[in-house]
């Protein structure tokens, strides 16, 4: 059981590695069979489910247990920003539920999207979304949490923006083919990024003020 708590960062990096493999198709003109694309994605998500269930079992059977793996502490001069993973029973529950839902969506999307132009791009974004959502649930600090939240919003916009066919006559597809979703996605990402910047500046100012008062 200790293997899963010590290596829970794999929940984040497995979908990231899978997305890089799929990205190689676009960069190096490698042609993957579409079944290979979906199998890679499903295997990555299924491993995430296994890790999430094991973490859930560990945190539920051990009351008030918290497992933290800090990879790096980013020193800013005012405070340190922990980068890594942290889980308790609540984050384990949310992560398990998300991974199961993500697996089912990826599985049932295959029959609907297997003839679409954006098939590989869709599964690439699904893997990136798994990476960012896992980053949200496993964040050891607020800064990493907010950073992954911004990334989640941007990737969700990319998925919705690409889930359309040129010339489609449905109301939903006409909406996404307009400029409104692009404007909304860009505005949402900029506003979230600005919020993160303001929080960092405010934190630095408060810590500096506390330090000056102590002197």
N, C-alpha and C positions, 0 to 999 in steps of 0.2 A: 504493500500500500504506500510505503514511503516513496516509491519510484514516481507515483503520480503527483504527489505534493512537491517533490523536488524538481520535477520536469514539467510543471503545469504551463510553463511558457510555450511548450510545443503547441498548445491549443491556439496560440496566437500565430506562431510562425509556420505551422504546417499549411494553412490556407494561403499565407503570404508566399511560401515557396511554390505552391501549386499555381498561384496567379503568375509568378515569374516564368514558370514553364509554359503556361498558355500565352504569355506575352512574347515568348521567343518565336511563336508562330508568326506574329505580326512583324517582328524585327528582322528575323532571318529567313522569312518565307518558308518556314517549315510547315508542312501540311499534316495536321493531325486528323485521324478519323474522329468523327463527331462522338462516337461511342467512347473513344479514348478520353476525350475532353470531359464528358460527363462522369465517367468512371473515376478519373483522377479527382474530380471535385467531390463526388460522393464518398470516396474512400477517406479523403482529408476530413470531411465533415463527420463521418462515422467515427473516426479516431477521436475527434473532438468530443463526440457524445460519450465515448468510453471514458475519456479523461474526466469529463464533467460529472458523470455518474459516480465514478470512483471518488472524486473530490466531495461530492454530495454525501456519499456514504460515510466518508471519513469525518466530515464536519458535523454530521447529524449524530453519529455514534459517540463523538467526543464533544460534549457540551462546551460552548464558549471558546471553541478552538479557532485559531487564526493562523494561517500559513502564509508566510511572506518570503519571497526571494527577491532581494534587491540586487540588480545587475550593476547599477551605477548610480552614484549620488552626484548630481550636477550641482556644483558649487557656483553660486552667483555672486558671492561676496557679501550678500545680505542673509541668504538662507540657502539651504540645499533642497534640490528637487529630486526625490527618489524615483528612479526608473526601474521597473521590474514588474513583479506580480504579487498580488495579495488576495487571498480568498477566505471567506467565512461561509457559514451555512446559507446566508441570504444570497450572496453573489453566486454560490454554487447552484442554488435552485434556479435563479434567473438564467444562468449560463446553460444549464441542462435543458430547460424549456426552450430557450432560443435555438440551441443546436438541433434539437429534434424537429422543431418547426422548419428550420433552414434545410435540413435533410429532406423533409417531405416536399418542400417547395422545389428544390433542385431536382428531385426525382420525377415529380409530376410535370415539371416544366419541359422536360425532354420531348415528350410527345407533341406538345404545342409549338415548340420552337425549333424542332430538328430541321425544318426546311427554311428557317429564317436566315437572312443575311448576317444578322448580328449575333448568331448563336454563340460563337466563341467569346465574343466581347461580353455577352450577358453572363456567362459562367466565370469569366475573368473578374467581373465586378462582384459576382456573388462571393467569390473567394476573398476579395478585398473587404467586402462587407463583414464576412465572418472574422477576419483579422481585426477590423476596427471595433466591432461589437465585443469581441473577447477582450480587447484592450480596455474598453469601458468597464466591463464587469470585473476585470482583474487588476485595475489600477490601484497602486499603493498610495497615491496622493492625488490631490485635487487638480493639479496642473496637467498631469498625464490624462486624468479622466476627461477634463475639458478638451484637451487636444484631440483625443480619440472621438469625442462627441462631435467636434467640428468635422472630422474625417468621415464619420458615419453619415452626417447630413449631406456632405458633398457626394459620396458614393451612391447614396440613395437617389439623389438627383440624377446621377449618370445612368443608373439602371432605368429609371422612369423615362428619361430622355431618349434612351436607345431602344426602348421596348415599343417601337412603332415602325410601320412600313410606309415608304414614300407613296403618296397618292391614296392612302387609306381614307375611307369615307366615314368611319365611326367617329362619334363625337369626341371620345377620349383621345383618339389618335390625332384628330384635328387640333385639339387643345395642345398636345405635346409637340406638334409640328409648328406651332406658333412660337413667337418670341417670348411669351409670358413665362413658361417654365425656366427658360435660360436666365431671364432676368431675376426670377425668384431664387433660383439656385445660387447665382452669383451673389445676390444681396444677402441671402442667408449665411453663406460661407464667410463673407466679409464681416457681417455683424457678429458672428460667433468668434471670428479671429480677433476682432476689435475688443470684444468682451474679455477674451483671454489676455490680451495686451494690457487692458485697463486693470485687471486683477493683479497681474504681475507688477505693474508700476505702483499700484496702491499698496501691495504687500511690501515692496521695497521701501516705500516712504514710511510706512508704519514701523517697520523694523528699524530703520535709520533713526526715526524719532524716539523710539524706545531706547535705543543705544545711546543717543545724545543725552536723554534724561537721566540715564543710569550714570553717565560720566559726571 
